[in-house]
Amino acid sequence: MSSVRPLFVVAGIGNGSGTGAATARLFAKSGYRVALISRGPEYLNKLATEISQAGGEAAAFPLNDYTTPSIKSAFAALKSHWPSSPLRVAVFNAGYGVWKPFLDITEDEVRESIDTNILAAFAFSREALLEFTKLELETANEGGVAGNARKRGTLIFTGATASIRGNSLAKEFAKKNIHVAHSIIDGTIITDRTKSQRKNPSWEADQDVRLDPDSIAKSYLHLVEQDSSAWTWEIDLRPAHEKW
């Protein structure tokens, strides 16, 4: 049994109240070292400190932007920070959206959307998959992490990156025992931003009408713990009363 703790990396933390941060907290509690990649060093450092004070291990790797060179630089930094820890889980949670009439959208907004939702997702996937292909297959209870998954690693795309989905990656890398999964998020996630927008305590209190970041994180952990006889390619998460 290896005594080295496996590594979890997530891109996209926001202000620490959403899915990226919730997933980081859960994987830290589950025995992983946690690498945090995002813009906004203040929120990243705050979350890393919170996780460390709770008994986990976390480090912040802030970005100026979600360009390919920035993603590659972040991966180089996290591998240098924890050279002995094998990367086992990578979650791409970053996203950039524009909600306005078409004629009001600027060229800069389109460029940032492409950089974040496509190019950064491509770069993140490439760096993660390169690391996964170097690894031996997991064994039971590796580094104290439960499961006998028969996998080298798990790459998860969130609803923010629906445009790239990655089913071709899932088919290509499953043969190498690398699990690629896509998560559809159908509904509003309760975060600081959505609470300030809605200003509706009843909505906040009703778990049937909004998604909870902690519950989404649990679904991601379930994906990682699946054994190779039954892998999920795509999960579709929504609150019970969401119309669909």
C-alpha positions as CSV (number, residue, x, y, z in Angstrom):
1,M,0.0,0.0,0.0
2,S,1.4,3.4,-1.0
3,S,1.8,6.0,1.8
4,V,1.8,8.9,-0.7
5,R,-1.4,10.8,-0.8
6,P,-2.9,11.1,-4.3
7,L,-3.4,14.5,-5.9
8,F,-6.7,16.2,-6.9
9,V,-6.7,19.3,-9.1
10,V,-9.7,21.6,-9.8
11,A,-9.8,24.6,-12.2
12,G,-12.5,27.2,-11.4
13,I,-13.1,28.2,-7.8
14,G,-14.9,31.6,-8.1
15,N,-15.3,33.2,-4.7
16,G,-15.3,29.8,-2.9
17,S,-19.0,29.4,-2.5
18,G,-19.7,27.1,-5.5
19,T,-19.1,23.7,-6.9
20,G,-15.3,24.0,-7.4
21,A,-14.7,24.9,-3.8
22,A,-17.2,22.3,-2.5
23,T,-15.5,19.6,-4.5
24,A,-12.0,20.6,-3.3
25,R,-13.2,20.5,0.4
26,L,-14.7,17.0,-0.1
27,F,-11.7,15.5,-1.8
28,A,-9.4,16.9,0.9
29,K,-11.5,15.2,3.5
30,S,-11.3,12.0,1.4
31,G,-7.6,11.9,1.6
32,Y,-6.4,13.8,-1.4
33,R,-3.9,16.6,-1.7
34,V,-5.8,19.5,-3.4
35,A,-4.4,21.8,-6.0
36,L,-6.5,24.9,-6.7
37,I,-6.3,26.6,-10.0
38,S,-8.3,29.8,-10.7
39,R,-8.2,33.5,-11.1
40,G,-8.4,35.6,-8.0
41,P,-5.5,34.8,-5.6
42,E,-7.4,36.2,-2.6
43,Y,-10.2,33.6,-2.8
44,L,-7.8,30.8,-3.7
45,N,-5.5,31.5,-0.8
46,K,-8.5,31.7,1.6
47,L,-9.8,28.3,0.5
48,A,-6.4,26.7,0.7
49,T,-6.0,28.1,4.2
50,E,-9.5,26.8,5.2
51,I,-8.8,23.3,3.9
52,S,-5.4,23.2,5.7
53,Q,-6.9,24.4,9.0
54,A,-9.5,21.6,8.7
55,G,-6.7,19.0,8.5
56,G,-6.3,18.7,4.8
57,E,-3.6,19.6,2.4
58,A,-4.2,22.3,-0.2
59,A,-2.1,24.8,-2.3
60,A,-3.2,27.7,-4.5
61,F,-2.0,28.1,-8.1
62,P,-3.5,31.4,-9.3
63,L,-3.9,32.4,-12.9
64,N,-4.0,35.7,-14.6
65,D,-6.2,34.2,-17.3
66,Y,-7.4,30.9,-18.7
67,T,-5.0,30.8,-21.7
68,T,-3.1,27.7,-22.7
69,P,0.3,29.0,-21.4
70,S,-1.3,29.8,-18.0
71,I,-2.8,26.3,-17.6
72,K,0.5,24.7,-18.6
73,S,2.4,26.9,-16.1
74,A,-0.1,26.0,-13.3
75,F,0.4,22.2,-13.9
76,A,4.1,22.6,-13.9
77,A,3.9,24.5,-10.6
78,L,1.7,21.9,-8.9
79,K,3.9,19.0,-10.0
80,S,6.9,20.9,-8.6
81,H,5.0,21.5,-5.4
82,W,4.1,17.9,-4.8
83,P,6.6,15.9,-6.9
84,S,5.8,12.6,-5.2
85,S,2.0,12.7,-5.4
86,P,0.4,11.0,-8.4
87,L,-2.4,13.1,-10.0
88,R,-5.5,10.9,-9.8
89,V,-8.5,13.3,-10.3
90,A,-8.9,16.4,-12.4
91,V,-12.1,18.5,-12.5
92,F,-12.5,21.3,-15.0
93,N,-15.1,23.6,-13.4
94,A,-14.1,26.9,-15.1
95,G,-16.5,28.7,-17.4
96,Y,-17.3,32.0,-19.0
97,G,-20.8,33.0,-20.2
98,V,-22.3,36.1,-21.7
99,W,-26.1,36.7,-21.1
100,K,-27.0,39.7,-23.3
101,P,-28.6,40.3,-26.7
102,F,-26.4,39.2,-29.6
103,L,-25.7,42.7,-31.0
104,D,-24.5,43.8,-27.5
105,I,-21.8,41.1,-27.3
106,T,-18.3,42.3,-27.9
107,E,-15.4,40.7,-29.7
108,D,-13.4,40.6,-26.4
109,E,-16.3,38.6,-24.7
110,V,-16.3,36.1,-27.5
111,R,-12.5,35.7,-27.3
112,E,-12.7,35.2,-23.5
113,S,-15.4,32.6,-23.9
114,I,-13.3,30.7,-26.5
115,D,-10.2,31.0,-24.3
116,T,-12.0,29.7,-21.1
117,N,-14.6,27.2,-22.4
118,I,-12.6,25.6,-25.2
119,L,-8.8,26.4,-25.2
120,A,-8.4,26.2,-21.4
121,A,-10.5,23.1,-21.2
122,F,-8.3,21.5,-24.0
123,A,-5.1,22.5,-22.2
124,F,-6.3,21.3,-18.8
125,S,-7.4,18.0,-20.3
126,R,-4.1,17.5,-22.1
127,E,-2.0,18.2,-19.0
128,A,-4.2,15.9,-16.8
129,L,-4.2,13.1,-19.4
130,L,-0.5,13.3,-19.9
131,E,-0.1,12.8,-16.1
132,F,-2.6,10.0,-16.0
133,T,-0.9,8.0,-18.7
134,K,2.3,7.9,-16.7
135,L,0.6,6.2,-13.7
136,E,0.2,2.6,-12.7
137,L,-3.3,1.4,-12.1
138,E,-4.8,2.2,-8.7
139,T,-4.9,-0.5,-6.0
140,A,-7.3,-0.9,-3.1
141,N,-7.0,1.9,-0.5
142,E,-4.2,3.6,-2.3
143,G,-2.8,6.3,0.1
144,G,-5.8,5.8,2.3
145,V,-8.3,6.6,-0.4
146,A,-11.1,4.1,-0.6
147,G,-11.9,2.1,-3.6
148,N,-10.4,-0.5,-6.0
149,A,-11.2,1.5,-9.2
150,R,-8.8,-0.1,-11.7
151,K,-8.1,3.2,-13.2
152,R,-5.2,5.5,-13.7
153,G,-7.2,8.7,-13.2
154,T,-10.5,10.5,-13.6
155,L,-11.1,13.6,-15.6
156,I,-14.5,15.4,-15.1
157,F,-15.9,18.1,-17.2
158,T,-18.7,20.2,-15.6
159,G,-21.8,21.8,-17.1
160,A,-19.8,24.9,-17.7
161,T,-18.0,23.1,-20.5
162,A,-20.9,21.4,-22.3
163,S,-19.6,22.6,-25.6
164,I,-16.6,20.3,-25.4
165,R,-18.3,17.3,-23.6
166,G,-15.4,15.1,-24.3
167,N,-17.1,11.8,-25.3
168,S,-14.3,11.2,-27.8
169,L,-11.8,11.5,-24.9
170,A,-13.9,9.0,-22.9
171,K,-13.8,6.5,-25.7
172,E,-10.1,6.9,-26.5
173,F,-8.7,6.9,-22.9
174,A,-11.0,4.2,-21.4
175,K,-8.8,1.7,-23.2
176,K,-5.9,3.1,-21.0
177,N,-8.1,2.8,-17.9
178,I,-8.6,6.5,-17.7
179,H,-12.1,7.6,-16.8
180,V,-13.5,10.7,-18.5
181,A,-16.9,11.9,-17.5
182,H,-19.2,14.8,-18.2
183,S,-21.5,16.4,-15.7
184,I,-24.7,18.2,-17.0
185,I,-25.9,20.8,-14.5
186,D,-29.5,21.5,-15.2
187,G,-30.7,24.2,-12.7
188,T,-29.4,27.0,-10.6
189,I,-26.7,26.3,-8.0
190,I,-27.0,28.0,-4.7
191,T,-23.9,30.3,-4.3
192,D,-23.2,33.7,-2.9
193,R,-23.9,35.2,-6.3
194,T,-27.3,33.5,-6.9
195,K,-28.4,34.3,-3.4
196,S,-27.6,38.0,-3.9
197,Q,-29.4,37.9,-7.3
198,R,-32.6,36.2,-6.0
199,K,-32.8,37.6,-2.5
200,N,-35.3,34.9,-1.7
201,P,-34.9,33.0,1.6
202,S,-37.6,30.5,0.6
203,W,-35.7,29.5,-2.5
204,E,-32.5,29.2,-0.5
205,A,-34.1,26.9,2.1
206,D,-35.9,24.6,-0.4
207,Q,-33.5,21.9,-1.6
208,D,-36.1,20.7,-4.2
209,V,-35.7,23.8,-6.3
210,R,-31.9,24.5,-6.4
211,L,-28.7,22.6,-6.7
212,D,-26.4,22.4,-3.7
213,P,-22.6,22.5,-4.4
214,D,-21.9,19.9,-1.7
215,S,-24.3,17.5,-3.3
216,I,-22.7,18.0,-6.7
217,A,-19.3,17.3,-5.1
218,K,-20.6,14.0,-3.7
219,S,-21.7,13.0,-7.2
220,Y,-18.2,13.7,-8.5
221,L,-16.6,11.6,-5.7
222,H,-19.0,8.8,-6.7
223,L,-17.7,9.0,-10.3
224,V,-14.1,8.7,-9.0
225,E,-14.9,5.7,-6.8
226,Q,-16.7,3.7,-9.6
227,D,-14.9,0.5,-10.5
228,S,-14.0,-0.3,-14.1
229,S,-16.9,-2.7,-14.6
230,A,-19.4,0.1,-14.5
231,W,-18.2,3.6,-15.4
232,T,-20.5,6.5,-16.0
233,W,-19.8,8.7,-19.0
234,E,-22.4,11.4,-18.4
235,I,-24.4,12.4,-15.3
236,D,-27.4,14.7,-15.4
237,L,-27.9,16.7,-12.2
238,R,-31.0,18.8,-11.4
239,P,-33.1,19.5,-8.3
240,A,-36.3,17.5,-7.9
241,H,-38.7,20.2,-9.0
242,E,-36.7,21.5,-11.9
243,K,-38.7,21.6,-15.2
244,W,-37.2,19.5,-18.0
